[in-house]
Amino acid sequence: MLPFENPNFDVVIAGAGAAGLYAALHLPPAMRILVLAKREATLCNSALAQGGIAGVWNSPDDNTELHANDTRIAGAFTNRPETLHILVTEAAQDIEQLVKYGVDFDRTPQGDYDRTLEGGHCRRRIFHHRDSTGAEILRGLLAATALLPNVTIAEHTMVSRAMHTETGFSCELLHEGAFSVVNCHFLIMATGGIGRVYEYTTNSAIATGDGIRIAYELGARIKNLSLIQFHPTAFNNRHTRECFLISEAVRGEGAYLRNCKMERFMHRYDDRLELAPRDVVSHAIIAESKRTGSTDFWLDISHKDPAEVRDRFPKIYSKLLEQGYDLTKEPVPIFPCQHYLMGGINVDSNAQTRVERLFACGECAHTGVHGSNRLASNSLLEALVFSRRAAAEIARQADAIGDRYVQGEFPPVTATEPLPHGIRTELRKILQENYFVVPNTKNIPAAYQRITELIQLIACEDWRMDTDYLEARSQATVAYLILEEQL
C-alpha cells in the first residue's frame, strides 16, 4: 500500500535523488509534499556520483568567474549566460547547506576541505567524500527529509500518466502492480537521466527518461536531447550493461591513459592531456582506436603511492578488485560509454517549464548551464541550485492558489498481453550503433524511421500497462527525440 490516504498534495515530486529531495527540503513546511522513488530511495544516479560537487566556497585561490570560464570552455561557449551565472554564484550557499545537513566532505590534515581536481578545471574546487560523494550527499538529504512531517516518500512508485486539471495536475501512479491517482497544484520532474536508452551506460537501472516522456506528453518543450556526454573512463569488462564508472578524479590525481600498446596518447589530441574535458578525451579515444585498430584502452595510476590511492578511492579500488584488477599495481581496462544528459525538459532560471506549474530539475532538465558538454562535478551542483530555486518559485506562486483539487479521469487500460520481448533491446542497439561518441550520420535517417515504427508499435492499445511497458514507452520517446534533432 502507498504510505498515505489523502490523495491531494500541494506538490508532487517525481524522483528522489538529489534534485527531488533538495526541492522538498526547501518548500514551505506548511505544504503537503509527495516524493516518488521509482525503486528504493537510495537507487538513483545521484547516489552513483563519485567525483564530487564543484563550487567556490571559502576558496582563497579561486573565484566564480574562473569556475564560469572553465564551464564555458568545456561547454564550447554554448552555455546559457543567465543560468551559468546563477550556478557559479549560488554554489557557495548550497555547499554550505549540505554541510549543515551533515554531509561529510573530506578534509586535509590541517582541517580545511580537501578539494580535488578534475578534467577541465583550472583550480582544485571539487568537494568530495572520498569516491562516493553522491551517496554521501543522498544520505544527508534523506536524513534531513525524514525529519519533515509534511513530506511523504513513496518508494517503488512511478508516474505512469499525468494530465492537466483545473487546479493543477492529476498523476496516475503505479505501485507494486496497482494503480492509483493523486492530485497536486504543482508537479516537479526530477527523474534523472536516460542512460538505459543505450546498451552501455554508467546510469542506474531506473534511468529510462520517464520524466522527459511525461513532460513531453504534457506539452513541455524538450531541448538539446542529443547533447549526450559519454564518459571516457568507464570500466570495460565487455559484457556488463551497467558499466562501473572510474571517476574523473582518478585522472585528476595523476592517472595516465594508455592505448593497446600501453603508450600514453593524449598528447596527440590535446595539450591538457588526461585533464582535458570528457568529450575531448572520449573523442581522442575513438580517434586513437581507429589509428591503432584496437578498442583496448587502459587507465593507469600504478605509479602513485598505493596507500594514498586506496585511501582516496576506496570504492573504486574494492570494486575493481572484485573484477580482478588491483588499481594500485596495474592498469585497468576502460572505454567510453553513455554517462550524462545535457539537454532535457527546457526550463527557465527558476526551473519552470512553459507548462504552467510544471517544473523540472536535475539531469532530466535543460537549464543550459552545461552548453554542449558538462564540466566535471557540475551536475550535483546544478541539481541543488535549481531545485532550490524551483521551491522558491513554487512558494511564491502558491499564495494565489486555493485548497481545491480536481481529479482527472484516466482512460482505462484493459489489455493484458505483455509488451513483446526484444523491443527495448532493439532500441538500445539502435542508439548505441548510430549515436555514440561519433554519430553515424549516414544511417541516422534509417534509425529514426525504425524508432518511429517502434513507437507506433508500443503506442497501440494491445499491451498491459506495467513497468516494462512504461519504460519502453519512455525509452522510445527519448530515442525518437534524440534522433529527430539530428535530421
N, C-alpha and C positions, 0 to 999 in steps of 0.2 A: 504493500500500500504506500501511496505517497504520504509524506510527513506533514500533511495539512488537510483541513476540512473545507475552509472557506476558499473558494477558487478565485477570489478577487484580490489583486495586488496593485500597489502603486507602480511598481517596476518589476518586470521580469528580465532577468539577465541570462542569456543562453551562453554558457561557458563558465567554468570555474577555475580558469587559470589566473595568471597574474592580473590581466586586464579586468576580468569579471569580478574577482574578489576585491580589487582595489576600488572599483566603482562602487561596490556595495558598501565598503568601509567609509566612503566619502559622501554617500547620500544622507539626507536628513534622518535622524533617529526616529522621527515620527512616521516615516514612510514604511509601508509593508513591502518587503522585497523578497523575491524568489530567485534563487540562483540554481541553474540547472547544470549538472555534471553528466556528461554522456555515459561515462562509466563511473569508477570511483573518482573522488575529487582530486586524488594525487596523480591521476593519469592525464597528462596534458603536455603540450610542447614546452610550456614554461618550466616544468619540472625537469626537462631534459637539457635545459640550457647549462652549459658547462662554464664557459669563459668568464662571464660576469656582466656587470652593468656599468656602462660608460657615463662619466659625468664630471663636471668641475665643481668640487665641494671642498672647501678648506685646502685648496691646491695652490701653493705659492708660486710654483713654476709653470702654471697652466692658466688658461683663460678661456672663456666661452667662444671667443672668435676663432681661436685655434681649433677648438672642437668642431665648430661650424665649418671651418675651412677643410678639415680632414673629411668631414661628412660630404661636403660638396665635391671634393676630388674623387672620393670613392663612388659617388653617385653621378659622375660625369657632368656635373654642374646642371643637372636637370631637376634638382630638389626644389620644392615649393618654398620660397623665401620666408613667408609668414610662419608656417608651421615649423620650419627648421629653427628659426629664431626662438620660438616658444620652447622647442625641445631642449636646446642647449642652455637657455637662461633659466628655465624652471627645473632643470635636473637636480640642482642642489636641494631644493625643498623636498623632493620625493626620495632622494637617497637618505636625507636626514630622517624622513618619516619612517623609512624602512628600519633604520637603527632604533627608532623609538618603539617599533613593533617587535624589537628583539632579534632582528636579523643579524647574524654573527659574521660580519666581514672579517677577513684575515688581517692581522696586524703584524708589524715588524717587531723585532725585539725591543725597539725603543718606544713602542706603544702607538706609533702612527699607523694609519691604514696602509696596507701593503698593496698599492695599486700596481697592476701589471700592464704589459704592453701587448698589443695585438696588431695584426696587419692593417696598415692604413693610418695608424695613429702616430702622431709625432711626439706624444707625451705618454707617460705611464699614468693613465687615468681610469683604468678599469678596476672597480671594486669587485672583490670576488670572495667566495668561500671555497677555498681550495679549487677543485674542479667540478663542483656540484652547486654552483651559485643559484641556479634556478630552483632546485629542490629546496635549498635553504630559504630562499625568498618565499616560496609557496608555503613552506612550513610556518613561517612567521605570519603570513597573511591569513592562513587558515586558522591559526591560533587566535588572531585578533578578531576574525569574523565570528568565531564560536562564542565570543563574549557578547555579541549583539543580539538582543532578544527580538529585534524586528527583522532579522534576516533568517530565512529558511533555505537550506541547501538540500536539493533533491538529487540524489545520486542515481545512476543507471536510468537517466531520463533525458530524452531528446525531443526537440520540437519537430513534429512531423509535418504540420502545415500551420500557416498563420494567415489571418485576414484582418483587414481594417474593420473597425466598428465606429459607431458614433462617438464612442468615449475612448478610443484608442485602438487596442488590438485584442483579438482572441487567438490563443495559441492551443493547438491540439498537441497533446503530449503523449509519447509512447513510453511506458514504464513497465518493464517486465512483461511485455506482450499485451498489455492492456492500454486502452486509450482513454484519455480524459481531457477536459478543456479548462483552461484558466484564462482569465481576463486581466488586462492591465491598461494603465494610462500611458505608460512608456515601455518601449522594448529596446533592449541593448543586445546587439550581436557581439559576442566575444568568443567565437568558436574556433579560433586558431587558424591553422594553415590548411594546405591542400596536398600534402606530401603523398597521400595514398592514391593520387592520380598517376603516380609513377611506379615503375617496377622496383626501383631502389630509392630509398629516402631515409633521412635521419629522423623523420617525424614519428610521433606515436601512432598507434593503431586507429585513433579516433579522428585523425586529420583528413577528413574527406570533403571539406568545403561546404558543410551543411548550412552554415550561417550565410555564406555568399549566395547559395541557391535560394534560400528563403527570402533574403533581402531583394534579390533579383525578381522573384515572383511578386514581391510587394511593390515593385516599381522603383527601387533604388538604382542609381547608376553604378555600374561596375566598371572600374577604370584600371588600365595597365595590368590586367591579369597575366599578361605574357611576360611581365618583368619578374622572372623567377631566378633565385640565386641557387647555384649549385656549389655546395661546399667542396673545396678541393681535397680535404683530408678525412674522408670517411674510411673507416676500416674496411678493407676489401678482402672478404673471405669467399667472394664469388658465388655465394648461394643464399645469403640471408636477405630477405626483402627489406627489413628494417635495419639499416646499416648503423653500426655504432660510431658515433662522432668522436673524432680525435680533435680536441679543441684547438682553435686558432692560437690559444695561449701557449701551446707547446712550441709553436714556431716563434712566438713572442719571447720565449725563454731560451731560444737559440737552436732549435732543431733545424736540420737540413732536409731538403727534398732531393731525392736521388732517383735516377732513371733505371732502366733494366740493367745497365752496366755498372750500377752503383756510383754513377757520376752525378755531381751537382750540375744543374742545368738552368736554373732561373736566370743566370747572367745573360743567357741568350735572348731573354724576353723582357726583362725589366730591371732597372738599376736598383730597385728596392729589394731585389732578390726574394727571399722567403717571406719578407714582410710587405710584399705588395698586397693590395686588396684581393678579396676572394675571387672576383670574376677574372681578374688578371691571371691569378695563379691557376684557376681552372682552365682557362683558355691556353695557358702555357703548357699544361699537362697534355691537353688534347693535341696541341701542335707538336710537342715532343714525342707523343705516341705515334703520330704519323711519320715523324722524322726517323724514329728508331724501328718502327714496325712492331712495337710491343705495347701492351697495356700493363706491364709490370712497373709499378712505382712504389717508392718507399719513403717513409718519414723516419729520420734518424736523429735521436738525441742521446745516443750512447756515449758521446764524447763528454757529456756533462756529469757532474758528481751524482752517483746513483742515489745516495741518501736524499739529496735535495730534490731529485726528480720524483722519487717515491713520496716524499712529503708534500710536494706541490701538486702532484697529480695522482692521488691515491686511488680514485675511482677508475681512471683510465688505466693505471698500472695493473690493478687487480682484474679489470675486465679483459685486458689483453693477455694476462697470464692464463685466464680461462680458455683463451683461444690458442695458447701455446707459444706466446711471444713475450719475452722479457724486455720491456721498454728501455731499461737501463743498460742492456747488453747488446741489443741488436736492432737493426731497422725493422719497421713493421709495414705491411703492405697497405697501400691507400689508393683511392681513386675517387674522382668527383662523383657526387650524387645529389639528388634534389634535397634542398635544405630549407629554403625560406621564400616567402612571397612578398614582394614589394608593393604590388598592386592589391586590388580588392574592392570592397564596398566604399565608394567615394564619399568622403566626409569633409566638413569644414573644420575650422580650428577648434571647435567645441565638440568634435566627433559626431556631429549631426548630419544625417543624410538629407537628400532632397525630399524624402518622405516625412511628413510631419510626425514628430515624436518617435521616430526610429533612429537609433544611434548605433554606431559600430566602433569598436576599439580593439587594439591588439593586432595580431597578424592578419586577421580577416579584413581589416580596414585599410583604405588607401588615404593616408594623410599627406602624402607627397614628401615627407621628410627625407626619405632614403634616395630619391631620384631613381636612377636605373640600377643601382646596386647598393645594398645595405653595408654600411661600415660596421665592423665587428662590435658587438655588445651594445649597439643602439636599440636593439629590439625590445629588451625588457624595459629600457628607459621609455621608449615610445608607448608601450602598453600602460605604464604608470601615469605618465604626464597626461595623456589624452583621455584615459578613463576617469581620472580626477576631474578634468575639465568637462567631461560629459556629465558627471554627477552634479557639478556646479550649475550647468545649464539646465538640467532637469529640475533641480531645486528652484531655479529662477522661474521656470515656466509653470511649475506646479501650483504656484499661488493663484493662478487663474483657472484652475481645474477643480470641478466639484468632486463629490464622492460617489457619483453614479457610475454603474458598469453595465454595458450592454454585451450580451453573449451572442456571438455569431454561430450560425449553423453550418457545420461542415458536411458536404455531401458524403453519404455513407459509402464505404468501400466493402463490397461483398465478395470479391474474388478470393479464392482460397489457394490457387496454384502458386507455388513459389516462383520467383524470377528464374528463368533458365540459367543453368550453370555456365560460366565462362564469359559472361558479358563484362564483368569488372576486370577480369584478366585481359581481355582484348583492349579495353580502354587504357589500361596501364601500358600495355605493349605499344599502342599507337603513340602515346605521348613520349615514351622512352626512346622510340626509334626515330621520331620525327621532330621532337622539340626538346633536345638535350642541350648541352653546352653550346654546340654549334648546330643550329637548326638545319634540318633537311628541307630547305626551302622549295626544292623541286617537287617534293612529294606532299607538301602541306595541303594543297587543294584536294587531293585524293583522300588524305587522312581526315580532313574536315568533312568531306562528303560521307565517309564511313561513320564518323561520330554523329552526324545528323541522323543517319539511319538508326543508330543505336538509341538515340534519344527518342525517336518515334516508336521504337520497339518497347522501350521502358515505359513510355507515357500511355500506352494503351491500357485499358481497364481490366486486363486479364490476370494481373498479378496481385498476390497478397501483399498488403502494406505492412512489412516488417522492417527490421533494421537493415537487412541486406538490400531490400528494395530501395529504401530511403537513401542509403549511402551510394548505391549505384546511380540513383537519380541525381544526387549531388555531384558525384564524380563526372557523370556525363555532361552536366550543365557546365561545370568548370572547364572540362576539356574543350567543349564547344566554344566557350568564350575566349579561351586562350588562343585557339587556332583561328578564330574569327578575326582577331586583331592582327594576324599575320598575313591575311589575304590581300 
